[in-house]
Amino acid sequence: MGEMALSNRLWTISVTVSFLLAFLVGYNASIGTGVEPGYFEAPDAGGYGAGTEGAAPAGITDEMQDYYKELSE
């Protein structure tokens, strides 16, 4: 019975360490890419274009509109 308890303990430790390492690797990759949670939901995000009609998305500031206009010139 002692051998089984040791096996279960080692299994639990290895799974816990694996999850921790996976989290840290994912967190580090997230920091490295510069993409933060909620980035693509923000109206000022660069992923949202004005489209062909030139109308700005709802909620975008005048500052950001000017910035994008300068980029296209």
Rosetta blueprint (number, residue, H / E / L):
1 M L
2 G H
3 E H
4 M H
5 A H
6 L H
7 S H
8 N H
9 R H
10 L H
11 W H
12 T H
13 I H
14 S H
15 V H
16 T H
17 V H
18 S H
19 F H
20 L H
21 L H
22 A H
23 F H
24 L H
25 V H
26 G H
27 Y H
28 N H
29 A H
30 S H
31 I H
32 G H
33 T H
34 G L
35 V L
36 E L
37 P L
38 G L
39 Y H
40 F H
41 E H
42 A L
43 P L
44 D L
45 A L
46 G L
47 G L
48 Y L
49 G L
50 A L
51 G L
52 T L
53 E L
54 G L
55 A L
56 A L
57 P L
58 A L
59 G L
60 I L
61 T L
62 D H
63 E H
64 M H
65 Q H
66 D H
67 Y H
68 Y H
69 K H
70 E H
71 L H
72 S H
73 E L
